[in-house]
Amino acid sequence: MKTILDRNRRHMPSRLLSLILICLSTLNLQAQQSQPFSGELPSFDNFEFAFPEGDALRNITKPVFLGEKTFIARLEQRTEFPDFDKNQNSEPRPPLGIVLCGGSARAYAHIGVLKILEKANIYPDFIVASSMGAVVGMLYAAGYSPQDIEFIIKSLPLESFFTPVIPTNGGLINTDMFKAILRKIIGRLDVSETAIPIIIIAEDLKSRQQIWIAEGPFDLVMASAFAMPAIFEPQEFDNFVLIDAGATTIAPVEPALIFSDRLVISTAFYNRAMDFSSPVTVINRAVDIGKTRSGMAGIERSKALVIRNDVENLSYMQFTDPDIIIEKGELSAQNALEQLDLISRKDLENPPSPEFFELRSEMHENLNNTIQDLQSGQQPSTSLMLRGIPILRLFDPFISMPGETGTEARIGASLAFSYLKFKSYLSYFNALNPDPGKVWAIETAFRVNPLDSLNAWFTARLWGDYSSTSILSHDSSCWELASRMIWMKAQEERKRGFHIGGDIFFKMDFSIANWQTCAFFQTEMPRKYEKSGPSIQPWYSAYIGAFAENSVGLKNAVGLQGSLQGGFDSKWVSPKFRAFSKVSLNNQEFMESKYDGFRSIATRKAVNSNLITNVEIPFSPHELFLDISEALLLKGFELAPFFDTRWNSTSDEDFHMNDWAAGLSFSFEARAFGLAPATMTFYASYSGSKIISLQFRAGMLL
């Protein structure tokens, strides 16, 4: 204890001195802080040391401009003879640029904007676009009118050509078929050859630099422009791996400002009230913050004519509502132009050359022929593709024809190969609602479009069940061969053609178990509700033909079959009906199908003839939609009371009503991340057989 005290006494003078020095330093610091800073901060400038030449991060802020020289030369050529009065010594006006922002389905508003600008004699000298704005912008730059672009997206919903794949190449969706369709419509055009010079903005995954594209294959550049990260496969272009620039910027103003301060900017922002209880919504908003903030900063600096499209409360997945979105674009553009004085509006007028309208007229005529070919079933030539494809169909369909495969509920995977107009698949799947002995299948399938709109499918399957005594628990039960051919011709609003299909089942010793085939002619006016169309819009589909089968024992039944269905769409109520009949002409019985459209699970039986009738009176609020967590869009709702009847005759009974079913059905379309929708129907019924049915089915009966 004494030693510790002695040590403390020896150190007291030094501790006292330290305390005095601390107090003096504090007083000096307070005195310095009371006086304003008059010196300069030291400049370290060690950027070269921190990020030396060749460092991957050094050039990340510098965009790469592909086709810069060509773009500048084309722009100079367009403005070589500006429209100005030399007698008054006026200065030539700078080129007029249009910036089309991204916004997924909301970007369809740009079509309406372009319509109004053209009415005001405002045509761009150049275009800058990104994301879905690039789809509209590139078609416009190629020479299509806004009306033709609208025709394209209504006639050929672009999302229907996206192929879901197993994500081994950076995305869930492959766009090879989309690019093939684009080549058939546009041809093998280079971006540097478009009627209007255009710059498309994308992002490179490798260098993390922004890429400004003014040259390159038209189809590849467009696919790169909307390659939403993780959803679509990134596009390999030169030494880049490109994705949608919408991940980082939604308003690509900066490239346009380099070439002109005479700009029109068409926006497609998202600014609706959001519930942040969902993690998906939080992620979407987190991504949106940065790109919207930078976009707004660029727009503010531009001093351009800004057309703020009234689409900010719409879902980015509403691709099935082009009428609504385009109309909003028209109204927004009209309102923006009305805010300008006559001098400012006159300054924007920029009429194109007569050659531009000649090109547009030629492209319009070619487009009509191409769209009719595609609607008839002509397949575009695809590039070589080999991908794994998931198989997922959760519910059985309402109806099925001989030769159709892949219709039953199933889950599995395929290896898909396609080249030119040939496609093949090698698949393994499990049936979710299997018939006896048909639990699993190994399948190989081929599809070919040999000429015109004739399409042929060939399928071979090995069916089986599971057994603990079999190899790998797989017990084979039968072979199936299926084939069908379809030829259709689209002409204006109608289609006509023929269908031939058939199935044959073999036992494992290759003896025939049963078979069925049919052939018929078909005509239809497809159901296509348009808000801007007539208040009542009719539709119909009819076919008549012959069938042959031995579905009951080894007796071959031969006869006629046909179907007639139709109805009309209106704003709220859309009555529909259907009648399907099948009659044996040689008095041999055939088995009723569980996919005949009769909405009851009552047992089917062997008959000589049958007739199915279906009547619905649906309540259809066409404009209603439900957006769930910014990831799932539900629309196309129909709530319908229905009444079905089943008539038949047998060897022992005359033709009579055998059963009926009455109930309520509820249908809707489900769309994830803007992809092609899947239609599902839930129905509840009570039948004359005193059976209550509660089922989900894929698609709609009518």
N, C-alpha and C positions, 0 to 999 in steps of 0.2 A: 504493500500500500504506500509506503514512504517513497519507494522508487518511482512510482507513477506520479506522485505529487511533485517530486524534485524535477522530473522530466517536463511537467507542465510549466513549472516556474522558469526553467531555462528557455522555453519557447515563447513566453508571454511577450517580450519586447518585439520579436519578429512578427507576431500575429497582430500586435497593435499597429505596427508600421504598415502592414498589408491593408488593414481596415481603413487607415487614413488615405492611402493611395486610391482605394476603390471609391471613397467618397469624393475625392478630388476629380477622378475620371468621370463620375456621374454628373457632377456640376458642370464640367467642361462640355459633355455631350448635350446637356440641356441647353447650354448657351448656344451651341452650334445649331440645334434644332429650332431655336427661336429666331434664327436669321434665315432668309430665303436662300435656296441653292442657286448659285450663280455660275458654277462651273459646268463642264460637259461630262457625260457618262463615258467611261472608257469603251473603246471599240475593239472587240476581240476579233471579229471577222475570220473565224476559223472554219468556214464552210468547206473550203478546199481540203482542209485536213480531215474534217469529220466525214465528208462525202467525196472522196477522191474520184478522179476520172475513171469511168468504168463501173462505178458502184451502181447496183440495181436500183437504188432509190434516187439517184441523182437527177434523172430526167423524168421522174414520175409526173411532174406538173406540166411538162411540155407535150402538147398533143402531136400526134403524127398525122400529117396531111397526105393522104394517098390521092394522086392525080391533081396535085395543086397547080402545076403549070398548065395542064390541059384545061382545068376549070377557069383559070384566069384568062386564058386565051379565048375561051368560048364566051365568057362574060364581056370581055372587051369587044368581041365581034358583035354581040347583041346590042351594045351601046355605042357602036361606031357612028351611027347616024341618029343622034338623039333628036327628039321632037322639040325644037326650040326655035324662037324667032331670031334669026341672025340680024335682021334689020334693027332690032332693038338692043343688040349686043347682049342678049341674055346668055347666062352661063348654062351649059348643058347640065341637066339634072342627073344626079347619081342614079345607079340602077335601083330598081325597086325589088326588095327581097321580102319573102313571106316565110315566117317561122311557124312550123306546125309542131306543137308540143305533144308529148306523150300523154297517156291516160287510159290505156287499154280500150275497152269498148266506148268510153266517153270520147275518144278521138274521132269517132264517126261524125261528131259535130263539125269537124273540119270540112266535110263534104257540103254541108249546108252553108258554111262560111264561104267556100269557093263559089257556090252558086250565086250568092248575093254580090260578091266582089265582081264577078263577071258581068252581072247585070249593070253594075256601076262602071263598067269598062276598065276595071282594075285587073291587070294580068301581070304576074311576076316576071322579072328578068332572071331571078334565081330563087331557089328554095333551100331552106335548111330544116331538117326534120329528124326526129328520133322516135324510138319505140313504135307504138301503133300509129303515131303521127307520120312515121316514115312509110307505112303501108299506103295511106292515102296520098302522101306527098309523092311517092315514087310512081304510082299509077297516074297521077296528074302530070308529073314531069314527063312520063313516057308519051303522053299525048291524049289520054282519055279525058273526056269532059266529066264534070262532077256528076252528071246524070248517068254516064256510063259506069262510073265507079260505084254509084248506088246500085245500079243494075247488077254488077258483078257480085257485090256482097249479099244481095238478096237472092240471086239465082244460085250462087255457089257459096254457101256459108263456109268461110275459110277454115274455121275450127274443125269442120268435119273431115278435113284431110290431114289431121294430126294423128300420129300413131303412138299409142302408149307402149313403152318398152321397159324392159328390165334395166335399171339405171347403171349400165356399165360404161357409159360414155358421157357422164357428167350431167345427165338430165333424164326426166321421166317421159318426155315426149320427143319423138323423132319427126322431122319435118321434110323428109325426102319426098313424100307424096305431094306435100304442099308445093315444094319447089318444082316438081314435075308438072303440076297443074299450072303454075305460073309460067313455065316455059311454053306450055301449049297455048296459053293466052297471049303472052307477050312475044314469044320467040326467044332466040338466044341473043338478047340485047345486052350491051355493056352500059353501065351507068354513065360513062363518058359520052354516050351517043343519044341520050334522051333529048326530047324536043326542048325541054327547059333544063338548064344546068341545075344540079342538085347536090347538096352535101348531106350525107347520112352520118349520124353520130353513133358510135359504138364504143365499147370498152374492151381492152385486151387483158385477159387474165394473166398472161405471162409477164408482160412488162408493167402492168397496172397503169398504162398510159391511155388517154382518150384517143380514139382513132377517128379522124374525119375522112370519110370515104367519098370520093368523087369519080372513081373508076372501079371496074370490076364486074363480074357476072351479076346481072340484075337479080336473079333468083337467090343467089347466095348472099348478096348484100341485104336484101329484104329479110331473109331468114335470120341474119345476124342482128338486124335492127330490133326485132322483137323477141330475141332469145332470152326470155326471163330466167334469171339464175335459178338453177336446180329444177326448174319446171321443164324448160326446153334444153335440148342438147346444145352446148356451145358449138359455134361454127368455125372450122379451120379455114383461114383465109390468108394466103401468103405465109408469113411466119407468125401470124397472130392466131389466138384462140379467142373469138369474139363473143360477147354477150350484149344484151340490151343495155344501152346507156341510161335507160330509165332508172337503173339502180342508183345512179349518182346525180343525174340531172334530169329534170322534167321539162325544162324550157331552154333549148340550146341556142341562146341568144349570142354568145360570144363569137362564134364563127361568122355570123351574119354581120356583126358590127365591124369586122375587119374590112368588109367590102362595101358597106354602105350604112348611112344613118337614116335612110329612107326605107322604113320597115313597117310591115304589118305583122303582128304577133297574135296567133290564135291559140288560146289556152284550153286546157281540159283538166283543170285541177280537181282535187278531191277535198271537200271541206264540209262534210256532213257531221252531225253529232254522233259521237262514238261511245260505246260502253267498253271501258278498259278492264273489265273483269276477265276477258278472254286473253290468254297469252298470244294467240294468233293476231288479235287486234293490236295488242301492244307492239308486237314485232313489226306489223305493217306500218303503224304510226311512227315507230322509231326510224324505219327506213325512209318514210315520207318526209320527216322533219328536215333532214339535210338537203335532199334534192329540191324540195319546195322552197326552202330558204334561199339556196343559191339561185334557183330559177327566178324568184321574186327580185333578188338583187340585180340580176341581169336585165330583167324587164324594166326596173326602175331607172337604170343607167341608160337604157336605149332611147328613151323619149320617142318611142314608136307609137303607132296607132294600135292599141291593144283591144282585141275582141275577147272579152271574158265570157266564155260560153257558159250558159246557165245549165250546166250538167254536174255541178259539184256535189249534188245530193244523190247522184245515181251510182249504182254499183259498177265497178270496173269489169264485172263479168256479164253485163247485159248485152251480149252480142246478138241476141235474138230480137232486140228492139231497135233496129236501125231507123225505122220511121220516126220514133219518138226523139231519138238523139239528133238525127239530121234536122228535124224541124226546130229543135232548140238552137242548133247552130245558125239556122237561117234567121231566127228572131234576134239572136244575140248580135249577129253581124249587122242587121238592119238598124238596131238600136245604136250601135257604135258609130255607124256612118251618119246617122241623124244628128249626132253631137258635133259634127264637123261643120265649119263654115264653108261657103262655096269655094273660097280660094284654096283651103286645105284639101277639100275633096277633089278639086280640079288638079291639084298637084299630084294626086295619087293615080290619076287616069294614065293608063299605060297600054294602049292597044297593041296587039301582036301583029305580026306580018300575015298577009293572005295565005302564005304557004303553011302557016300553023293550022289554019282551019281546013285546008285541003288534007293535011295529014290526019287531023282529027276525024274528018268524015270517012276516010279510008279505014281507020282503025275501028270506027263504030260499026261499019259493015262487016268487017272480019270478026269482030267480037260477037255479034249476033249469031253468026254461023258456028263459032267455036263453042259458045254456051249451049246451043242446041245439041251439038255433038256430045258434050260432056253430060248433059242431062239425059241423053239417050243411053248412056252407059259406056261411051268410048273411054278407054283408059289411057292416060298419058304415059309416055316412056320414062321410066324411072332410072336413076343411076344405080349402080351395084350397091345393094344393101344386105347385110347379114346382122340380124339383131335377135336377142331373146325378147319374147313378148309374153306378158302375163295373161292368163285366161281366167276371167272372173265374170260369171253370170249367175247372179244369186237366185233368180226366179225363172220358172218356165214361162214360155210365151202363151198367148191365147190360142193361136192357130199355127199349124205347121204343114208344109207341103212335102210330098215325096221328093227326095233328092236334096232337100235342105239339110245341112249339117251345122252343128255348132249352135243349135237353137235351145237345147235343154240346159237347165241349171247345172253349172259345173265349175270346177276350179282346177287350175293346173298351169302349165307353161308350154310355150312353143319356141322353136328355133325357126325364124322366118328368113327366107331368101327371096329377093326380088331383083329383077333386071329387065329393062325395057318393059314389055307388056306381059311378062311371065312372073308369077309368084308361086312359091311353094312353102309348105309348113311341115314340120315334124313335131308332134305334140304328145304330151302325156297329161291326162286329166282324170278327175274323179267326178262322177255324176252326183249331184246333191239330192236329187229325187229319183233314184234309180229304179228301173224295171228289174225283175229277177234276172240275174246273170249279167247285168250291164252296170256294174259298179265302177269299174275303171276301164280306160281305153288307151291304146297306143294308136295314133292316127298320123297318116301322111296325106296331104292334100295339095292340089294344084289348081291354080286359076290362070286362065289365059284369055286374052282378047285378040283373036286371030285376025279379024277384019271388021270394019265398020263398028257397029255397036253390039256385035255378037260376043257374049261372054260365056265361057264354059268352066264348070267346076268338076273336079274328079277327086273322090275321097275314098280311102281304104282304112278300115279300122279293125283292130283286134280287141274284142270285148271280153271282159272276165269279171270274176268275183275274187274275194279273198278267202284263203283257206290255209290253215296252219300246216297242212300236209303237202302244200305245193311249193314250187321253187320261189323263194323270196315272198312266200305267202300269196302269190298271184296264180289264180286258177283260171285258165282260158276257157271261154264258153262258146264263142262263135265269131265268125268273120262278117264284116259288112262292107259292101261296095255301094257307093252312092255317086250319082252324077246328075247334073242339071245344066241346061242351056237356056239362056234368056237373050232375046233380041227385042229391044225397045226403040221407038223413034219418037222423040219429043218434037212437037210442032206447035208453036205459040204456047197456049196454056194447057195443051192436052198431050197425052202419051198413048201410044198403041204398040202392040207387039205380041210375042208368043213366048210360052214357057213350056219346056219339056223337062221332066225330072223322074227319077226312079231310084229305088233301093232294092238290094237283094241281100238276104242273109243266108250264110252257109253254116252248117254244123262243122265241128272240128275235123270231120272226115271229108269235108268239102261237098257233102250232099246238100241240096237246097232245102232250107227251112221254110222260108216264105219270101215273097217279093211284092212290090207295088210300083206302079208307074202311072203317070198322067201327062196329058198335053192339052194346052188350052190357049185360046186367043184372049187378049186383055186390052181394055181401053180405060182410060181414067183422066179425070180432071183433078189434079192433086189439091189437097186441102192446104190453103195458104192464106191465112187471115192477115189483112192489112188494115191498119187503123185509118189510113187515108183513102181506102177503097170504098165500094158501095156499102150501104148499111146492112145489106143481106148478101152474103157471098157463098154461092152453092159449090158443092164438090161431089164427085161420085167416082166409083170404081166398079168395073164389071168384068167378069170373065166367063167363058163357057168352053167346055172341052170334053174330053173322054178320059176314062181311067180303066185300068186293068190291075187285078191283084189276086192273091190267094191267101188272104189273111185269116180265113177260116178253113182249117185243115188243108187239104190239097185241092180244093175246089177253086177254079179260076172264075172270078167274077169280072164281067166286062160291062161298062155302062157309061152314062153321062154324068158330069158334075158341072156346077156353075155357081156363081155368087154375084150378088148385086148389093152394093151398099152406097150410102150417100147421106146427104143432109145439107144444112147450111149453117154458116157462122154469122153471128151478129155480135153486138157489143156485150151482151150479157147472157143470152140463152141460145143454145146451138143444138136443135133437135137432130138426131141421127138414127138410121135404121140399117139393118143388114138381113139378108136372106141367103142361106147356103143350102144347096140341095145336091144329093148324090143318089142316083137311081141305077140299079143293076138291070141290064137289058136281057140277060140270059138266065134270069131267075135264080142265080147263085148268090148266096149270102156273102157279105163282107162285114168286117168288124168296125163298129163306130170308133172314132178316134177320141182320145182324151184331149186333143188339141183342136176341137171342132168349134170352139167359141161358145159352147153352152156353159153358163156360169153356175155349175153345181158339180159336186164330186160324186153324183149318182153313177152307179156302175153302167158302163157301156156294154152293148150286147151285139150279137150277130143279127143283121137286118138285110132286107132286100132293097130298101129305100129309106132315106131319111131327109128331113127338112129341119133346119135350125133357123129361127127368127130371133132377132135382137132389136129392141127399141130402147133408146135412151133420150132423156130430155135434160141435158147438162146445164148447170149454171156455170158460166165461163167468164170470170173477170180477167180479161186478157192483159190488162195493164198492172195487175197485182203481182208483186214479187216479195220474197223474203230473203234478206241477206243475213247469213249466219256467220259471225266472226270473221268477216272479210275473206272467207275461204269457200263457202258453199252458198250457191244461189238457187233458190227454189222458185219456180214460176210455172206458167201453163197449167194453173189449177183448174180442175173440173170436178164438180160434185153433181152426180147424176143418179136419179132413180131409174131403174131399168126393169124390163120384163122380157124374159126369154121363154121360148117354147121349143119343144123337141117333138117332132112328128116322125113316125116310121111305120114300116110294114115288115112283117116277117113271113116265113113259110106258113105259119099257123094263124096269123092275124092280118086283117086288112089295115089299110093306111089310117092312122088315127093319132091324136095327140097323146104321146106316151108320158110326157112330163113337162113341167113348167118350173121356172125359177124367177123370183122377184126379190129385189134388194136395192142396195145403194152402193155405188162405186165412187171412189175418190182417186183421181189421177193427178200427177204432177211431174214436172221435169226437174231433175237435180243436176246441177252443173258445178264442178269443182275447178277453181282457178281459171275460169273462163273457157274450159274445154267443151267439146261436144257433149250435149246433155244426154243423160240416161232417163228414159221415161218409165215410171212405175205406177202400178194401179193396185189399190187395195179394195176389195169388195166383200160385202157380207150379203148372203142370200138365204132364202128359205124356199125349198122346192116342193112340188107336189108329191115327191117321194118322202116327204117329211124329214128332209136332211138339211141341217144348218151348215153353211159353208162360210169359212173365213179364210181368205187367201190373198197372197201377194202374187202378181204376175208382172213379167217384163213387158213394157210397151203398153199400148192401148188396143182394145178390140176394134174400136171405130175411130 
